[in-house]
Structure formats: structure tokens, C-alpha cells
Amino acid sequence: MPDSEVSRALVVVAHPDDVDFGAAGTVASWTAAGVAVSYCLVTSGDAGGFDDTPRAEMAGLREREQRDAAAALGVTDLTFLRYPDGEVAPTLALRRDISRVVRRVRPQRVLTQSPEIFWERIGVSHPDHRATGEAALAAVYPDARNPFAHPTLLADEGLEAWTVPETWLAGCPPERVNRVVDVGPTLSAKFAALRAHRSQTAHRDDLETLISGLLARNRERYAALATDGMQYVEAFQVVDTS
């Protein structure tokens, strides 16, 4: 679907910063095109960090950082499900909770994490990422569109069934990639979003160099999908879920 046909998009990821490492440039391009983007964070990243920040403070800190990062991209609607970091599983409860957000936002496009392992870059295939992707895909199909699935969503909350036409998977194996997005024009916004995650990135003086290199290698790897003028790209598997 062209962005001009999308008015609402929903991003479902496991941890604060996942969307910014994997898709912030793409999200910035969507909001610039007038798409209203919402975030659903399954955990609050309470197992993250690199310094001596007390564990009891980490979840709140990371939620604040994610709100700041989202604002840098033009996103203000965030939902934190607050599942324990490192313990995510694609349970019926998680499917229901994501379905609730899908039915509330009613997006034409969902972006989530691939449930498959990317063996060459295992870091993008954290178990929480894969579990979130599996649960989000199940929420997109069949749960959110089925009025008889998770019946309390309709009976108690008045959330009508909703069909998501298109789902984008980030962090997928290279052979699955069928779409790249030119993020050269939004690279500065991506860096701003990543730097907002101070508890995760403040120690990385080479962050911009690292990310630019990865995005440039994406351009080389997926050259057949890119167009002239693209220098930095984010890569996805786009699935027809209509």
C-alpha cells in the first residue's frame, strides 16, 4: 500500500528502543507523509541498561526515554503492556492485549518484529522479539478481525473487530526481505530517537557510524529492491494480511 492510502499505523515491539534501531527512519517517513503512528510496547525494558541504575527505576526510565524518542519522530500515542522483560511468550493473554490495541487504533498497517531467526545478526532475534512478532501476527490474523475471539474485548470494552490489510516485519532473515525504505532523508530523526534512549546508547560514541554502516550495507544487500538515489535503507518483509 502506498503511504497515501494509510491514515493509521501501529508499531508493536518488545522493548523500548526496538522500533528506533529497526525502523525509526521508516516511521519518520510515515509521520512526514501524514500517517498517524501509534506504538505498543510489550515490555518496559526493565532488564536493559549498561550502568548501575537501580533496577526498580529502570522501567520508568525507559518508558520516559521511549516517549522522548517517539516525540522525535512525531509519535505521541504509546501503550506499554508492561510484561516482564526477558520473559515474553506468545500467550493467549498477550495476543488479547495486542488485539485490544489493534481494535482501538484500527490501523491499515502494522509493523512488528519477525518471529523468525536472523542467523547472521542474532542480536535482532532476541527471544522477546520473536515472541512479540508471533503474538502480534496472531493478533492481526486471526484474532483482531474475529468478533468471536477474546469476546470480552467486544462485550466489555466495545472494541469492534478490525482487519489489518498489511503487516511489516522488521529484523527478518534476508531471504524474506521484499521491501526497502529510503531513510536517507530521515536519518537525523532516527539518530535523535536513538540518542533519546540514553540508558542504552549514551556509552556508544560510534552509534551514528555504526547505524549508518548497517543501513548502507542494507542498500548493497538489497540493491535489487532499491531505486536510484537511495544510500541508506531499512529493510522489511511486507505481508498481505487482508
C-alpha positions in Angstrom: 0.0 0.0 0.0 1.3 3.5 -0.8 1.6 5.7 2.3 -1.1 8.0 0.7 -3.6 5.2 1.4 -2.6 4.7 5.0 -4.0 7.0 7.7 -3.1 5.0 10.8 -0.2 2.6 11.5 0.6 0.6 14.6 4.1 -0.5 15.7 4.2 -3.5 18.1 7.7 -4.3 19.5 9.1 -6.0 22.6 11.3 -3.3 24.2 11.8 0.4 24.3 14.4 1.3 21.5 13.5 -1.7 19.3 11.4 0.4 16.9 14.2 3.0 16.8 17.0 0.6 16.0 14.9 -1.3 13.5 12.5 1.2 11.9 12.8 4.8 13.1 13.7 6.1 9.7 10.6 4.4 8.2 8.3 5.7 11.0 9.6 9.2 10.5 8.8 8.9 6.8 5.3 7.8 7.6 4.6 10.6 10.0 6.0 13.1 7.5 3.5 11.7 5.0 0.7 12.4 7.4 0.2 8.9 8.8 -0.8 8.8 12.5 1.5 6.2 14.1 0.9 4.5 17.4 3.2 2.3 19.5 2.5 -0.7 21.5 5.5 -1.8 23.8 5.1 -5.2 25.2 7.7 -4.7 28.0 9.2 -1.6 29.6 12.8 -2.8 29.1 13.4 -3.3 32.8 16.2 -5.8 32.1 18.2 -3.4 29.9 20.8 -0.8 30.6 24.6 -0.7 31.0 25.3 1.1 34.2 24.4 1.0 37.9 20.9 2.5 37.5 18.8 0.7 40.2 16.6 -2.0 38.7 13.5 -0.6 40.4 14.0 2.6 38.4 14.8 1.2 35.0 11.3 0.5 33.7 10.1 4.0 34.4 13.3 5.5 32.9 13.0 3.5 29.7 9.3 4.4 29.3 10.3 8.1 29.5 13.1 7.6 27.1 10.7 5.9 24.6 8.3 8.7 24.8 11.1 11.2 24.1 12.3 9.1 21.2 8.8 8.7 19.8 8.3 12.5 20.0 11.4 13.0 17.9 9.6 11.0 15.1 6.2 12.7 15.6 4.6 9.9 17.6 2.6 10.6 20.8 0.3 7.6 21.2 2.1 4.9 23.2 0.8 1.9 25.1 3.0 0.0 27.5 1.7 -3.5 28.3 4.4 -4.0 31.0 5.1 -7.7 30.5 8.4 -8.7 32.3 11.5 -8.0 30.1 13.1 -11.3 29.1 10.1 -13.4 29.8 7.8 -12.7 26.8 5.9 -15.6 25.3 3.2 -15.7 22.6 0.4 -16.5 25.0 -3.3 -16.0 24.5 -3.1 -13.2 27.1 -0.5 -11.3 25.0 -2.5 -11.9 21.8 -5.6 -10.5 23.5 -3.7 -7.5 24.8 -2.2 -6.7 21.4 -5.6 -7.3 19.7 -7.1 -4.8 22.1 -4.6 -2.1 20.8 -5.3 -3.2 17.2 -9.0 -2.7 17.6 -8.6 0.6 19.4 -6.1 2.1 16.8 -7.8 0.4 13.8 -4.6 0.6 11.6 -4.3 0.0 7.9 -0.7 -1.1 8.6 1.0 -2.9 11.5 4.8 -3.1 11.9 6.2 -5.7 14.2 9.2 -8.0 14.7 9.9 -11.1 12.7 9.2 -14.4 14.6 12.0 -16.0 12.6 15.7 -16.1 13.5 18.1 -13.9 11.5 21.2 -16.1 12.0 23.7 -13.6 10.6 22.6 -10.9 13.1 21.4 -12.9 16.1 21.0 -9.8 18.2 17.9 -8.7 16.3 16.3 -12.1 17.1 16.1 -11.8 20.8 13.5 -14.3 22.2 11.3 -11.4 23.3 11.4 -10.0 19.7 10.4 -13.3 18.2 7.7 -13.9 20.7 6.3 -10.4 20.2 6.2 -10.9 16.4 4.4 -14.3 16.8 1.8 -12.8 19.1 1.3 -9.7 17.0 0.9 -11.7 13.8 -1.7 -13.9 15.7 -3.4 -10.7 16.8 -3.5 -9.4 13.2 -4.7 -12.8 12.0 -7.0 -14.2 13.1 -7.7 -12.6 16.5 -8.4 -8.8 15.9 -10.7 -9.4 12.9 -12.7 -12.2 14.5 -15.5 -10.8 16.7 -15.7 -14.1 18.5 -12.1 -14.1 19.6 -11.3 -12.6 23.0 -15.1 -11.9 23.4 -14.6 -9.6 26.4 -13.0 -7.0 24.1 -16.3 -6.5 22.4 -18.7 -7.4 25.2 -17.0 -5.4 28.0 -14.9 -2.8 26.1 -17.0 -2.2 23.0 -14.0 -2.8 20.7 -15.2 -3.9 17.3 -13.3 -6.4 15.1 -10.8 -4.9 12.8 -8.9 -6.3 9.8 -5.3 -5.1 9.2 -4.6 -5.1 5.4 -0.8 -5.1 5.6 1.8 -6.2 8.1 5.5 -5.3 8.0 8.1 -7.5 9.7 11.4 -6.0 10.9 14.5 -8.0 11.6 13.6 -10.8 9.2 16.0 -13.1 7.5 17.5 -11.6 4.3 15.7 -14.1 2.0 12.4 -12.8 3.3 13.0 -9.1 2.6 10.7 -7.7 -0.1 10.6 -4.0 0.7 13.2 -1.4 1.5 12.5 2.2 2.6 14.8 5.1 1.8 15.8 6.6 5.2 18.4 9.0 4.0 16.0 11.9 4.4 15.0 10.8 7.9 18.4 9.7 9.2 18.8 12.6 11.5 15.4 11.9 13.1 16.5 8.2 13.6 19.7 9.3 15.3 17.7 11.7 17.6 15.4 8.9 18.5 18.2 6.5 19.3 20.1 9.1 21.4 16.9 9.7 23.4 17.5 6.1 24.8 20.3 7.4 26.9 20.3 4.4 29.2 21.1 2.2 26.2 23.2 4.4 23.9 25.0 7.1 25.9 28.1 4.9 26.1 28.2 4.5 22.3 30.3 7.3 20.8 30.2 5.3 17.5 26.5 5.0 17.3 25.8 7.1 14.2 28.7 5.5 12.4 27.5 2.0 13.3 23.9 2.6 12.3 24.9 4.4 9.0 27.1 1.5 8.1 24.3 -1.0 8.7 21.9 1.0 6.6 24.4 1.4 3.8 25.1 -2.3 3.8 21.3 -2.9 3.5 21.4 -0.8 0.4 24.1 -3.0 -1.1 22.5 -6.3 0.0 19.0 -5.4 -1.3 20.1 -3.4 -4.3 17.5 -5.2 -6.5 14.8 -3.6 -4.3 16.3 -0.1 -4.1 16.0 2.7 -6.6 18.5 5.3 -7.8 19.5 7.8 -5.2 19.0 5.6 -2.2 22.0 5.4 0.1 20.6 4.2 3.4 17.7 1.8 3.7 15.7 -0.1 6.3 14.5 -3.5 5.1 11.3 -5.4 5.8 9.2 -8.4 4.9 5.7 -7.0 4.0 2.9 -9.5 4.3 -0.6 -9.1 2.8 -2.9 -9.7 5.8 -6.1 -8.5 4.2 
